Amino acid sequence: MRKLILFALLIVGSVAFAQPSVNDYEYVVVPTQFKFSNKKDEFRLNTLTKMLLQKYGFKAFLDSEPQPDEIVDSNCKKLYADVESNSGLRKTRVRVVLKDCKNKILFISDEGTSLEKDWGKAYNEAIRAAFESLGAIHYKYKPAVAASPDSGMVTQPGSGTVAESLFAQPIANGFQLVDSTPKVVMKIFKTSDSNRFSAVRGEVHGDLIKRDGQWFFDYFQNDQLVSQAVDVKF
């Protein structure tokens, strides 16, 4: 009975902690017309958005194009891209947004801007600038791992109960975490949730998540979810 209860807690805990990120998705759908445009694929901005998503590792399609069988009937297996404009008379401003099937924002870019007077050139330049912050999160698709009785969450607290203290230094769209050397140990990037960052530590990609006042670096190792406590000084 005790083993059954422990197993149930592990499963529930794993579900609660596995918050969605762009790394959970392989495919992105791009609309054929943005709200600020006057017609479909005006100035080929929608095609540009598709190409830039492909550049950073996604499998992207315009919503008018045929899609792979594995996603055509499953809206929640893909992300939905949009470009939002907040432009004025003198300056073009845009952000790239990625949402899931429930309209939850999983990524919003830094603002891309342009002072070009030509409408088409301005939006082209601003979109390219906005996409630079998508490149900064180092997207890498991580297929979902099916749960099994032998899998669960492995807690690795690091050195002692909590790993060594790391100090946050601002970078584009996030922070780099350095030790007392100072050496860059990890880079973290903002998401729509203030208690979760996309994180990269060496070659390992995961999420830095705040739970009960403590930061944890969550990532998969040998098909198991590892949760490592991290002491972060912002």
Buried (B, 14 or more C-beta within 10 A) or exposed (E): EEEEEEEEEBBEBBEEBBBBBBBBBBBBBBBBBBEBBEEEBBBEBBEBBBEBBEEBBBBBBBEEEEBEEEBEEEEEBBBBBBBBBEBEEEEBBBBBBBBBEEEEEBBBBBBBBBEBEEEEEBBBBBBBBBBBBBBBBBBEBBEEEEEEEEBBBEEEEEEEEBBEEBBBEEEEBBBBBBBEEEEBBBBBBBBEBEEBBBBBBEEBBBBBBBBEEEBBBBBBEEEBBBBBBBBBEE
